[in-house]
Amino acid sequence: MEALRLSRRDAIASLAGLPALSALAAALSACGKKDIRGLPFDGRIVGPDVARGHLLRTGDLLSRPAVRTERVGTAIVGAGISGLSAAWRFARALDTDFRVYDLEEAAGGTAISGANDVSAFPWGAHYVPVPASPNRALEAVLEEAGALIGRDASGAPEWAEEMLCREPEERLFFGYTWRPGLYPRDGASHDDLVQLARFQREMNVLAARKDSKGRRAFAIPTRLSSDDADLAALDRITMAEWMRTRGYTSPRLLWLAEYGCRDDFGTNLEGTSAWAGVHYHASRLPGEDDDEDASEFLTWPEGNGRLVALLAKSAAGRLSASSLVFDVVPAPKPGAPVRLRVLDAARNEVVAVEARHAILALPKFAAARVFAPWRAAPPAFLADMSWAPWLVANLTLAARPEEKGFPLAWDNVLHDSRSLGYVVATHQSGPEHGPTVFTYYQPFTDEAPAAARAKLLGASWEDLASAVLADLSKAHRDLPDLITRLDVVRWGHAMARPTPGFLSNSVRHLAPSGGVHFAHADSASLPLFEEAQDAGVRAAEAILAARGVRFASLAAG
């Protein structure tokens, strides 16, 4: 029994950090629990079918014969945002000769969502910034979603108030109490505040900068950014190095900058390209004077699951769920078909597919096991890529925790934590009292992704739930008595990490090969809805053009 207890404690320590164990012990003691093996609520691990995805590793499927052959105009492999955006673009062009294949039972990738009797909630991505530059495809989707409701006299978009994140947007648990905003201003020294103001001014200048071709220094999608030499040079150093060379030494500012890296990239200052680290701040609308950026966010109780549902309508009747594409062979010559093989998991049978075109809307580590030429000779770009593992948990609460300091916000961050804290699913639509759902995010940034991934995927539900409770109990001591259910998702490869040198990686410039097009946010190494959508729309438009279809492009830029 003691050996089991030590193993469990070690597992939680590796996930939540040693300081969290004392918080966990205190929290469980308060609700009558004697040790960390028992939890006062139910839950389970949900989400991606890890075992099904790992079938690609062995190659055993390649020896199985197909039971029948199907034909389709375009085979879209992957029903994440890129694949669904390609389907959406085809549908807008009145081209319905496509089929979307995905190994999961539901479309959406890392933007999937869930719901219970209390609220809908996200299992991953949970907002989209209001576009800082014109983006026809994004604006078209947001208009269909009811978020873009019109334009003013100058043509600028007008946004639905109920979908703009309402106040209070964010707060920080710092010094044993909740405080407004994300920067810990209380107790900050004069030098801390001077450095903060200088950093914000510098980000505002970069946000407003344009090059001789009229391109923003840091744009979304990133392919529209300036390639000025001094900006490109930022990709040769880490964000930590950039902060040091600019004289930013304030621990509070360094914390804020690293929070941004963890928030968007699943990395830390030492592991993030300075170009990406600056992009996090300078791609958004500049604020006034020393204010933080002026960006607004569109969000929904289910997060970007709202947009997934909209995009998936374009594939209605043409989405093959629980279908693992394990082999894609490009056309050997013009006019020949792309050949795919698919495991229909529901029937446990292999189906051959012949398509005029295909879109590989898969993360590249998976595409390398699926695309026959890459399987035979792994592409060099893979050696310079890595993917961050994440834990996401949804905590259903019977009531709100007791608060000390600034009230409950949409985004709630703990300063003394490696997690990102939580967002409140009912913030936009529900009352400010009673039951709610907290969506908790934990990127694993402080060790090699493969090691962190092994720990994450090897942990039990009880390990993971205990780690979440330990972390949040620092700020909410009464949480154990309020949780009615705690479910978790393990994202082993949640997002590509923009490490130094990512801008020059050849993955960013993949050309179609034998009728196969490539579309995924990891080609940009910035895990943003805008990047994923742009990749899918451009792939679809390239195929429409190859077919001789006339259309007005929606691709950004």
N, C-alpha and C positions, 0 to 999 in steps of 0.2 A: 504493500500500500504506500509506504514511504517513497519507494522508487517511482511509482506512478505520479505521486504528488510533485516530486522534484521535476520529473519530465514535463508535467503540465506547466509548472512555474517557469521552467526554462523556455518552453514554447511561447508563453505569454510575454516573457521578458524580451525575447527576440523580436516580437511583433510590436509591443507597445513601449518598450524601454523600461529599464529597471525602476525608475522613480514611480512608474504607474502602478507597480505592484502594491506599494503601501496605500495608494489611493483606493485600489480595488479592495484590499483587505478592510479598510475603513468603511467603504460603501457596503460591502456584503455583511459586515458586522452589524451595521446599522439596521439591516433588514432581517437579521436573525440567522444569517448564513455563517457557518463555522469555517469553511475553507473555500477555495476557488473552484472546487469541482462541481458545486451545485449552483444553479442560477434560478432566480425567482420568476422566470418567464420562459416562453417557448420560442422556437424559431428554427430555421434551417438554412443550409447553403442552397441558393438558387442560381439561375443564370446559365452561362455557357456550358455546353456539354464538353468537358475537357477530354473525356475518353474518346468521344467521336472525333474531335479535332486531332487527337494524337494518332489516329489511324493513318495519317499521312506519313508518320515518321518511319514506319517499317517498310513501306512499299509493297506490302502483301496484296493490297487491292489490285495492283497492276497485273497480277496473274489471273484475275477472275474474268471470265467471259461475259459479254453483254447478252442479255436475253432479248433485246429488241433495239431498234434504231429509231430515233426521232429526228425531225428536221425543224430548224427555226432560222429566222433571218439573223437575229443577233442573240447570242447567249451571254447574259450578264452574270458573272460569277461573283457572288457576294452581295448581300442585301443590307450593307451598312449605308451610311449617308451617300457615299460615292455611287454605289450601285443603284440605289433608289433614285438619286438625282439623274442618272443616265436614263432610267425608265421614265421618269417625269418629263425629261426633255424629249424623248421619243414620242411620248403620248401627246405633248403639246404640238409636235409636228405631224400628228395624226398617223404616226407609224406605230402600229400595234404588233408588228411581227417580231416580237422579242420575248424572251423568257428569263426570269431572274431565279438563280439557284442559290440557296443558302443552307448551311449545315444545321442551323438552329431552327427551332420550331416557330420563332417569331422574328420578323425583320427588325432592323434597327442598329445592329452592332452595339457599340458602346453608348448609343443614345437611346437604348430601350428604356421602358418605364413599366411601372406596376400600379396597382390600385387595391385598396381595401375599403372597408365600410367608413373609414375616417377621411381618406383623401387619396387622390392619385399622387404618385411620387416618382422621381427619376431614379434610374439605376446607373446613371453616368452623367453625360453632359446635360447641363440644366439651364443654359441661357445662351442668347446670341446678342452681341453688342449691336446697337443701332449702327448701320454702315457709316463709316467716316468718309467714304468716297462713293460715287455712283457705282452700283453693282446690279446690273439688270436682272440677273438670275435670282440673286438673293431677294431683291425687292419684289420680284414676281411671286416667289414663294411666300414671302411675308404678307403680300397683298391677299393671296389665296387664304392665308391663315387668319385674315381679319386684323392683322397687326398694323399694316399700312392702310390707312383709311382715306387718304387724299393727299393733295399737294397745295402748298400755299401759292401766293401770287408769283413768287420767284421760282416755283417748280420744286421747292424742297419738300421732302416727304413729311407727312403728318402722321403721328403714331397713336394708336389706340391707348388711351390712358390706363385702361385696366390691364394692359399687357406690359406696360413699362413698369419696371420694378419700383414698388412704392416704398416710401420711407417708413421706418428707418431701414436703410439698405444693409448696413454692416456695423458690427461692433467687435471689440477685442477684449478677451478676458486677460487682464494684466494687473498684477499686484493684488490678487484676491478679490477683484471686482470687475464688472463689465464696464467698458468705456466706449464712447462713440468713435466710429471710424476704425481704420486699421493701423494707423501710426500711433505708438504709445507716447502721447504728448505729455501726460502727467509725469512730473519728475524729470522731464527732459532738460538737459543743460542748455546754456546759450549756444554752445558749439554744436550740439545735436540739432537744434532748430536752424542754425545757420546752414549746416550741411544739407538738411532736408530742403530748405528753400532753394539752395543752389542746385540740388539734384532736380527738383521740379522745374526750375527755370530751364535747365539744360534739356530735359525731356520735352518741354514745350517748344523750345527752339527746333529740336530735331523733328518734332511732330509737324511743325509748320514748314519745314525745309522742303524745297523742290529743286530738282536738278535742271540742267539746260534743256532737257526734253519734256519738262513739265511733270516728271514722275515724283511722287512723294518719296522721301528718304526711306520710310518704313511703311509699306502699304500692305493691305489685305485684299486679295491673295498676295503672297510674298513675291510671286513672279512679276508683279507690277512695280516692285520697289526699285529705287535707283541703284545703279551699279557703279556709282562713283567710287574711286579707288580707296578713299579714306574710310568710307563706310564698309566696303567689302573687307578691308583689313581687320575689322572688328571680329570677323569669323576665325581669325587665326589665334585669338586669345580667349581665355575664359572670362565670364562675367566677374569673377573674383579678381582677376588681374586688372580688368578695366576699372573696377571700383578703386583698387589700390592706386593705379596710375593717375586717376582723377582726384586723388586725395580724400576719398570718402572712407573715413575710418570710424564713424559713429556706429556703435553696436546696434542702435535702434534702426538706423537707416539700412545697415547691412541685413538686419532681420527682415525688414520690409522688402528689400530687393530679393532676398532668397525666398521669401514667401511667394513672390511672383513666379520664380522659377519652379517651385514645387507645385504651384497652383495650375500653371498651364502646361508644364513640360515633364513633371515627375522627376526633376533633377534638383541639384543644389547649385550654389554659386560656382563651386569648383568644377562642376561637370557640365555647365551650360556655356555655349558659345556666347561671347559678348554681343554679337549681332542679334541673337535671339533674345537675350536678356534685355537689351535696349528696345527691341521691337515690342516687347510686352507693354512697355510704357509709351513709346513714341508712335505706335501705329494707331493710337486712339486720338480722339479729338483733343487738341490742347486746351488747357484751362486758362483762367485769367490770372495774370500775375503769378503768384506763387501757389495758386490753388492746384489740387490734384486734377488729373484729366477730367474733361467735361463729358465723357462718354455716358450714354444711358444704356440700360440693358433691357431686353425683352425676355420675359420669363413666364412660365406657366407652372401650375402645381406638378405636372408630370415632366417638367423640364422640356428638353428637346424631343421627348417622346411625342409631343404635340405635332412637331414638324415631321417626325417619322410617320405618324398616322396619315398625315396629308400626302406625303410623297408616295406612301405605299398604295394609296388609292389608284395611282397611275399604273400599278402592276396588278390590280385586281384581276384574278383569273389567270394571271401569267406569272405567279410566284410559286416556285416549287420549294417548300420548306422541308427541313430534315433531309436535304439532298446534298451530299458531299461530293463536289467535283474534285476528282483526284488526278485527272490527267487531261492536259490541254496540249494538243499538237497543232502548231501553226500550219496554214496552208502551204504546201510545197511549191506552188506556182499560182499565178493569177487565175482566178476562176475556180480553183479547187476549194473545197470546204475546209474550215477549221474543224478538227475532230476532238470531241470531248468524251470523257467517260464519267459517269455519275453514279454514286451509290445512293439508291433510294432506301434510306434507313428504315422507313416504315415497312417496306416489303422485303428488305434485305436482299435486293437484287441490283445488278449493275445494268445501266441503260447507256447506250451509245447515243451521242448527239452530233449531228452535222449542222454547222452554222456557216452562214456567209461571213459573219464577223463575230468576234467575241470581245468582251471587256473583262479584264481581270481586275475586279474591284476588291482585291484582297491585300492585306498587309504583305509586304515583300517576303518576310520569313516564310509565310505560307505559300505564296506564289512560287517561291523557289522550289517547293516540293511538288507543285502542280504543273507548272509550265515545263514541258519536256526538254527544251534546250537548256533551261537553267538547271534542271535536275541532272542533266548529263555533265554540265560544266557550270558550277555555281558562279554567279556574277560577282565581280570584284567588289561592287558597291556594298554587298552584304557584310563584308568584314568591317566596314566603318559604320554600321548601323546597330542600334540596340533599342530595346523596347522596355518601357517602365512598367513594372507590376503595380497594381492598385487594389486596395480593398474598399468596397462601398457597402455601407450598412444602412438599412432603414429601420428606425426605432419607432414603433407605434406607442404613443403615450396616452394614458387615460386622462391626464390633465397636464397643465404646464408646470415646469419646475419652479420652485421659489427663486426669485431673482434678487441680485444685489447689484445696485448700480444701474447702468443704462439698460433700457428694456429690450426684450426679445426683438431681434432684427431678422431680415431675410438670410443674411450671411453672418455666421457666428464663429469667430476664430479664437483659438486658444494660443496665447503667446508662448507658453511653456509646453509646447507639444510639437511633435513631428507630423501630426495630422494637419488637415486644413479645417478642422472643426466640422460644422454642419450647416445646411440650409434648411429652412422650414417650409415644408410642402404647402401648408395652408396659409402662408404669408399673403399671397395675392388674393385668395378667394374666401378664406375662412374667418371666423370670429377670432378675437384676440384672447380667448379663454377656452377652456375645455380641451377635448382630445385633439391631438395633432400628430404629425409624422416628422421626425428629424432624419435628414439624409446626411450621413457621415462619410467623409472622404479621407482616405489614408494612402498617400503615395509612398513607395519604399525607395528612398533616395540616397541612403547612406552606405550602401554596399552594392557589389556588382549585381546587376539585374538578374542574372541566372541564379545566384545564391538566394536573393530575396524571393524570386519566383518559386524556388523549391520549397522554401519555408512556408510561403503563402499557400501553395497548392497542397502541401503536406499537413497543414493545420486542420483540426476538427472545427466544427461549428462552435463547440463550447470554448475552444481556445480563442477563436476570433471574436466571439461575442464578449468574452471576458476582457479581451484587450480593448475593445471599444468602450465597454463600461468603465474600465480602469481609467481610460483617458478622459472621458466626459465627466466622470465623478469628481475630477479636480474642480470643475466649475459648478456641478450640480450634485450636491451630496445626497439629495433626496431622489435621484434618478431611479435606483433599483425598485422603489415602491410604485413608480409611475409607469414603467415599461410593461406593456401587455404582450408584446412580441418584438423580436429582433431577428431579422433575416439579413443575410450577407451575400454579396456577389464577389467572386475572386476574378479579377481581370489580370491574367498572367502576362499578357502583352497589350496593355491598355493603349499605349501611345509610343510612337517613335521619339527618341530623345535627340534634341538639337545640340549635339556635342560640337566642340570646335572642329571646323572643316566641313560641316554639313552643307554649306552653300555650294561647295565645289564638288560634292558627291555626284557622280554620273547618274544616280537614281532620279535626280531632278529633271533629267532630259531624256527619258526613255522614249524612243520612237516606236510606232507600231511595228509589229513583226508578223508577217504572214497572216494578215487579217486580225491579229490580236492587238488590242489596245490596252493600256495600263492606266488605272485610275484609283488612287487612294491618297488620303491625306498624308501618309508617311513619305510620299515622294517629296513633300515640302518639309517634312520633319517638324511641322507645327500642327498639333492636333486640334485644329479649329474646324467648326462647321463650314466656314467659308471656303477653306482649302479643300475639304472633302467634296463639297458641292461643285466647286469650280472644276475639279478633276473629272467628276462624272459628266458634267455638262459638256466640257470640251471633248471628251471621248465620244459622246453621243453625236455631237455636231460634226466631228471628223468622219464618222460613219455615214451620217446623212449626206455630207458633201461627196463622199466616195460613191454614194448611190445616185448622185445627181439630183437630190432633193433641194429645192429652193427654199430658203428660210432666212429670217432675220436673226442674226446671232444674239444669244443671250449671255455669252461668255463675258466675264468682267474684263474691262480694259479695251 
